[in-house]
Structures are given as structure tokens and as C-alpha cells.
Amino acid sequence: MPLNAKPSDHPNFPPHGRTGLLLVNLGTPEGTDKKNMRKYLKQFLSDPRVIEVARPLWWLILNGIILNVRPKKSGALYDRIWLHGDPDGSPLRKITRLQAEHLAKTFSRTGSSSITRCAMASRRSRTSCKS
């Protein structure tokens, strides 16, 4: 189906000036070392949308066990897929950025007045991309 094709039962909306597209995911670590992995795991696993357990119990599990054991192990696994020497570092960050760039170019070719952005939804992530 072409980008501008609509299903036959699609409602007709009034013309608008601009279309926005926001690509969001739950984030990625800044690096694969123990410090960055601990920070990322704490942010990611503290999100109640990710772990649905009673918060006091989960706090004890997260801070007492997981954040003392997993950062080093997870960092070693992330290091195997990390894009060393690439400014994006994280494959997820690179793929998300490239998707946003591709979508912006695609919308531009159709003559659509659009804006495309991507962001990592973790609370303190520096990651965002503009197209």
C-alpha cells in the first residue's frame, strides 16, 4: 500500500498544516561499563510499566540483589553487540535514529509537511534524535 493510500472506510479529516511522528522506546545504556549499566538498570527496572511488583518489595530486590549482581554481567553481554567506535554506541540508539531519518526523508518526498523525532523514554536519558 503506498504511503498516501487510505483504506476505503477511512474517515476524511480536515486538512492540517503539519504531521508529527514521535518514535519512543524505553532507552538504552550510555555505555557497557559497570557504572553505566547500573544506572541504566536502575532506571529501567524502576519503571512500574516494566516491573509490576509491589514497590517496597521490588525496591529491596532491585537494590539489594539485582543492582549488585547484574550490571557487570549485563555489561559484558551488551559489550558483545555494542557498536564500538560508532558515536551512537548502542545498536538500539542507532537503529532508532536511522528509522527517524528514513521516515523524515520518506515524508519529505511525499510533500508532507512533517516533523519526525525519536526519544528514549527512560527518565534521565540524554538520547534523542531530530530529523
QUITA-V425601 format. One record per residue. RES is the residue in one small letter. OMEGA is omega in whole degrees, -180 to 180 (999 if undefined). NEAR is the number of other C-alpha atoms within 8 Angstrom. D_LAST is the distance of its C-alpha to the last C-alpha in Angstrom with 1 decimal. Layout:
res=RES omega=OMEGA near=NEAR d_last=D_LAST
res=RES omega=OMEGA near=NEAR d_last=D_LAST
This chain:
res=m omega=178 near=3 d_last=24.1
res=p omega=-177 near=4 d_last=21.8
res=l omega=-176 near=4 d_last=18.4
res=n omega=179 near=5 d_last=20.1
res=a omega=179 near=6 d_last=23.5
res=k omega=174 near=5 d_last=25.0
res=p omega=-177 near=5 d_last=28.0
res=s omega=-179 near=4 d_last=31.2
res=d omega=-179 near=4 d_last=31.6
res=h omega=179 near=6 d_last=28.1
res=p omega=176 near=4 d_last=28.7
res=n omega=178 near=4 d_last=27.7
res=f omega=177 near=4 d_last=25.5
res=p omega=179 near=4 d_last=25.6
res=p omega=179 near=4 d_last=22.8
res=h omega=-175 near=5 d_last=20.0
res=g omega=-173 near=5 d_last=17.7
res=r omega=176 near=8 d_last=14.3
res=t omega=177 near=9 d_last=13.1
res=g omega=177 near=7 d_last=11.1
res=l omega=-179 near=8 d_last=10.3
res=l omega=176 near=8 d_last=10.6
res=l omega=-177 near=10 d_last=11.3
res=v omega=171 near=8 d_last=14.0
res=n omega=-173 near=7 d_last=16.7
res=l omega=173 near=8 d_last=19.7
res=g omega=-177 near=11 d_last=18.6
res=t omega=178 near=9 d_last=19.8
res=p omega=177 near=10 d_last=22.2
res=e omega=-180 near=9 d_last=21.3
res=g omega=-175 near=8 d_last=24.0
res=t omega=179 near=13 d_last=27.0
res=d omega=-175 near=9 d_last=29.8
res=k omega=-179 near=9 d_last=32.1
res=k omega=180 near=7 d_last=30.8
res=n omega=179 near=11 d_last=27.1
res=m omega=179 near=16 d_last=28.2
res=r omega=179 near=11 d_last=30.6
res=k omega=-179 near=9 d_last=28.0
res=y omega=-179 near=11 d_last=25.6
res=l omega=179 near=11 d_last=28.5
res=k omega=179 near=10 d_last=29.8
res=q omega=-176 near=11 d_last=26.6
res=f omega=-175 near=11 d_last=25.9
res=l omega=174 near=10 d_last=29.6
res=s omega=-179 near=10 d_last=30.2
res=d omega=-179 near=8 d_last=27.9
res=p omega=176 near=8 d_last=30.4
res=r omega=-179 near=5 d_last=28.1
res=v omega=-179 near=8 d_last=28.5
res=i omega=-178 near=8 d_last=32.2
res=e omega=178 near=6 d_last=34.5
res=v omega=177 near=7 d_last=37.7
res=a omega=-172 near=6 d_last=39.7
res=r omega=180 near=6 d_last=37.9
res=p omega=179 near=6 d_last=40.9
res=l omega=-179 near=8 d_last=41.8
res=w omega=178 near=9 d_last=38.2
res=w omega=179 near=10 d_last=38.0
res=l omega=180 near=9 d_last=41.2
res=i omega=-177 near=9 d_last=40.1
res=l omega=-175 near=11 d_last=36.6
res=n omega=-178 near=9 d_last=38.0
res=g omega=-175 near=9 d_last=41.4
res=i omega=-169 near=9 d_last=40.6
res=i omega=-176 near=10 d_last=37.0
res=l omega=175 near=12 d_last=35.5
res=n omega=-176 near=8 d_last=38.6
res=v omega=-169 near=8 d_last=38.5
res=r omega=-175 near=9 d_last=35.0
res=p omega=-179 near=15 d_last=32.8
res=k omega=-179 near=10 d_last=34.6
res=k omega=179 near=8 d_last=34.8
res=s omega=178 near=10 d_last=31.3
res=g omega=178 near=12 d_last=30.1
res=a omega=179 near=9 d_last=32.2
res=l omega=177 near=8 d_last=30.6
res=y omega=-178 near=9 d_last=27.0
res=d omega=-180 near=8 d_last=28.0
res=r omega=-179 near=6 d_last=29.0
res=i omega=-176 near=7 d_last=25.5
res=w omega=180 near=10 d_last=23.6
res=l omega=-178 near=9 d_last=21.6
res=h omega=-180 near=5 d_last=23.9
res=g omega=178 near=5 d_last=22.8
res=d omega=-179 near=6 d_last=19.1
res=p omega=179 near=4 d_last=16.9
res=d omega=-179 near=8 d_last=15.4
res=g omega=-178 near=13 d_last=19.1
res=s omega=176 near=12 d_last=18.7
res=p omega=179 near=10 d_last=18.3
res=l omega=179 near=7 d_last=16.8
res=r omega=-179 near=11 d_last=14.1
res=k omega=-179 near=10 d_last=13.4
res=i omega=180 near=8 d_last=13.6
res=t omega=179 near=10 d_last=11.4
res=r omega=180 near=11 d_last=8.5
res=l omega=176 near=8 d_last=9.4
res=q omega=180 near=8 d_last=9.8
res=a omega=179 near=15 d_last=6.4
res=e omega=-180 near=11 d_last=5.4
res=h omega=179 near=8 d_last=8.7
res=l omega=178 near=9 d_last=8.6
res=a omega=178 near=12 d_last=5.9
res=k omega=-180 near=8 d_last=8.4
res=t omega=178 near=8 d_last=11.2
res=f omega=179 near=11 d_last=10.9
res=s omega=180 near=10 d_last=10.5
res=r omega=-179 near=7 d_last=13.7
res=t omega=-179 near=7 d_last=15.5
res=g omega=-180 near=6 d_last=15.2
res=s omega=173 near=9 d_last=13.8
res=s omega=-175 near=9 d_last=12.4
res=s omega=175 near=11 d_last=9.7
res=i omega=-178 near=10 d_last=7.0
res=t omega=178 near=14 d_last=5.5
res=r omega=172 near=12 d_last=6.1
res=c omega=-178 near=13 d_last=8.6
res=a omega=172 near=12 d_last=11.8
res=m omega=-172 near=13 d_last=15.2
res=a omega=177 near=9 d_last=17.8
res=s omega=-168 near=9 d_last=20.6
res=r omega=-174 near=5 d_last=21.9
res=r omega=-176 near=5 d_last=21.4
res=s omega=178 near=8 d_last=18.6
res=r omega=-169 near=5 d_last=16.5
res=t omega=170 near=8 d_last=13.7
res=s omega=177 near=8 d_last=10.3
res=c omega=179 near=9 d_last=6.8
res=k omega=176 near=9 d_last=3.8
res=s omega=999 near=8 d_last=0.0
